[in-house]
Amino acid sequence: MSRRRFDPVIWIKPSEVRYTTETISDHFSNDQSLVSVYERILKKKLSVDDIPTIRVTWKRDNWWALDNRRLYLLKQLESQRELDIAEMRQVDMTDEEFECYKPAHEGKTVRLESSAKTHRPAFRRRPLDTSSNSNWLYNCFIGLVSFICISLTLKIGLEFYRVLDARARNRKS
């Protein structure tokens, strides 16, 4: 996305900003749920200022958010009169870049989707992505380390079995 070197800060009511996607996850990328962040803000355990600034662009005579989950959260706070206006950063986009976004209902609404992160293991495996060389190389390295560990375990196990077998034969003799 092409941007100016310094994005200007603007203050806008969240209700005046539209969504650029049809759906959003109910969790942020750091695994915090929108609901838990919302509740922490209402209980004054977290400040709105702790939330990263939303990036917006001006297209088709409207403000459009590039950070839809944060916009959803701020709109909820605005509806509860916990927030009037919010600091946002204006970014420039070409019409071609903006066409990549697929807002539904003219960007006025968004559907919240459950990401089912409640029963998630602490370490999650990601599918092999061969489009990224570093990810592919990392997965190869992990596979090689796993292979070596299994091979060594089998070798030690076989050697241990041979020692036990030799002792058993010595006892019989």
C-alpha positions as CSV (number, residue, x, y, z in Angstrom):
1,M,0.0,0.0,0.0
2,S,1.5,3.4,-0.9
3,R,1.5,5.8,2.0
4,R,3.0,9.2,2.7
5,R,6.1,9.2,4.9
6,F,4.2,10.8,7.8
7,D,0.5,9.9,8.1
8,P,-1.6,12.8,9.4
9,V,-3.5,12.3,12.6
10,I,-7.2,13.0,12.4
11,W,-10.0,12.8,15.0
12,I,-13.2,11.2,13.8
13,K,-16.3,9.7,15.4
14,P,-16.1,5.9,14.9
15,S,-19.7,5.9,13.6
16,E,-18.5,8.0,10.6
17,V,-16.0,5.4,9.5
18,R,-17.0,2.4,7.3
19,Y,-15.7,-1.2,7.3
20,T,-13.6,-2.5,4.4
21,T,-14.5,-6.2,5.0
22,E,-17.6,-8.2,5.3
23,T,-16.5,-10.2,8.3
24,I,-14.1,-9.9,11.2
25,S,-12.7,-12.3,13.7
26,D,-13.9,-12.1,17.3
27,H,-10.2,-12.2,18.4
28,F,-7.3,-9.8,17.7
29,S,-4.1,-11.2,16.3
30,N,-2.6,-11.4,19.8
31,D,-5.4,-13.9,20.8
32,Q,-7.3,-11.4,23.0
33,S,-11.0,-11.5,22.4
34,L,-12.8,-8.3,21.4
35,V,-15.2,-8.9,24.3
36,S,-12.4,-9.1,26.9
37,V,-10.7,-6.0,25.6
38,Y,-14.1,-4.2,25.6
39,E,-14.8,-5.3,29.2
40,R,-11.3,-4.2,30.3
41,I,-11.9,-0.8,28.9
42,L,-15.3,-0.5,30.6
43,K,-13.8,-1.5,33.9
44,K,-11.0,1.1,33.4
45,K,-8.3,-1.7,33.4
46,L,-7.3,-0.7,29.9
47,S,-7.4,2.7,28.2
48,V,-8.6,3.3,24.6
49,D,-5.2,5.0,24.2
50,D,-3.6,1.5,24.6
51,I,-5.3,0.3,21.4
52,P,-3.2,1.0,18.3
53,T,-4.4,3.8,16.1
54,I,-6.8,2.9,13.3
55,R,-5.7,3.6,9.8
56,V,-8.3,5.2,7.6
57,T,-8.5,6.3,4.0
58,W,-10.8,8.7,2.2
59,K,-12.5,7.1,-0.8
60,R,-16.0,7.5,-2.4
61,D,-16.8,10.4,-0.2
62,N,-16.4,8.3,3.0
63,W,-13.8,7.3,5.6
64,W,-12.9,3.6,5.4
65,A,-11.0,1.7,8.1
66,L,-8.1,-0.6,7.3
67,D,-8.3,-2.0,10.9
68,N,-11.8,-3.3,11.1
69,R,-11.7,-5.1,14.5
70,R,-10.4,-2.0,16.2
71,L,-13.1,0.0,14.5
72,Y,-15.7,-2.5,15.6
73,L,-14.5,-2.1,19.2
74,L,-14.5,1.7,19.1
75,K,-18.0,1.7,17.6
76,Q,-19.2,-0.4,20.5
77,L,-17.6,2.0,22.9
78,E,-19.2,4.9,21.1
79,S,-22.6,3.3,21.3
80,Q,-22.2,3.0,25.1
81,R,-21.1,6.7,25.3
82,E,-17.7,5.7,26.5
83,L,-16.1,7.4,23.5
84,D,-17.0,10.4,21.4
85,I,-14.2,10.7,18.9
86,A,-11.0,8.7,18.3
87,E,-7.6,9.4,17.0
88,M,-7.0,7.8,13.6
89,R,-4.3,8.0,10.9
90,Q,-5.1,8.9,7.4
91,V,-3.3,6.9,4.7
92,D,-3.3,7.4,1.0
93,M,-4.4,4.6,-1.3
94,T,-4.8,4.4,-5.0
95,D,-8.2,3.4,-6.4
96,E,-6.7,0.1,-7.5
97,E,-5.5,-0.7,-3.9
98,F,-8.9,0.2,-2.5
99,E,-10.6,-2.1,-5.0
100,C,-9.0,-5.1,-3.2
101,Y,-11.3,-4.5,-0.2
102,K,-14.7,-6.1,-0.3
103,P,-17.1,-4.2,2.0
104,A,-20.6,-5.5,2.4
105,H,-23.7,-3.2,2.8
106,E,-21.6,-0.2,1.7
107,G,-19.3,-0.8,4.7
108,K,-22.0,0.1,7.2
109,T,-22.1,-3.3,8.9
110,V,-19.7,-6.1,9.6
111,R,-20.3,-9.7,10.7
112,L,-18.5,-11.0,13.7
113,E,-17.1,-14.5,13.3
114,S,-16.0,-16.8,16.0
115,S,-12.5,-17.9,15.7
116,A,-13.0,-20.8,18.2
117,K,-9.8,-20.0,20.1
118,T,-11.2,-21.1,23.5
119,H,-10.0,-24.7,23.3
120,R,-6.8,-24.0,21.4
121,P,-3.5,-25.7,22.2
122,A,-0.7,-23.5,23.5
123,F,1.4,-24.3,20.5
124,R,-0.4,-24.4,17.2
125,R,1.0,-25.9,14.1
126,R,0.6,-24.0,10.9
127,P,0.3,-25.6,7.5
128,L,3.4,-25.6,5.3
129,D,3.4,-22.4,3.2
130,T,5.7,-23.0,0.3
131,S,5.2,-19.4,-0.9
132,S,7.5,-18.2,1.8
133,N,11.0,-19.6,1.6
134,S,11.8,-18.8,5.2
135,N,8.7,-20.7,6.4
136,W,9.5,-23.6,4.2
137,L,13.2,-23.7,5.3
138,Y,12.0,-23.5,9.0
139,N,9.7,-26.5,8.5
140,C,12.4,-28.5,6.8
141,F,14.7,-27.7,9.7
142,I,12.1,-28.9,12.2
143,G,11.5,-32.0,10.2
144,L,15.2,-32.8,10.1
145,V,15.6,-32.2,13.8
146,S,12.6,-34.5,14.5
147,F,14.1,-37.2,12.1
148,I,17.4,-37.0,13.9
149,C,15.8,-37.3,17.4
150,I,13.7,-40.3,16.3
151,S,16.7,-41.9,14.7
152,L,18.9,-41.5,17.8
153,T,16.1,-42.8,20.0
154,L,15.8,-45.9,17.8
155,K,19.5,-46.4,17.7
156,I,19.8,-46.0,21.5
157,G,16.8,-48.3,21.9
158,L,18.3,-51.0,19.7
159,E,21.7,-50.7,21.4
160,F,20.0,-51.1,24.8
161,Y,18.1,-54.1,23.5
162,R,21.4,-55.7,22.3
163,V,23.0,-55.2,25.7
164,L,20.0,-56.7,27.4
165,D,20.0,-59.6,24.9
166,A,23.8,-60.2,25.4
167,R,23.3,-60.2,29.3
168,A,20.5,-62.7,29.0
169,R,22.6,-65.0,26.8
170,N,25.5,-64.7,29.3
171,R,23.2,-65.7,32.1
172,K,22.0,-68.8,30.2
173,S,25.6,-69.9,29.6
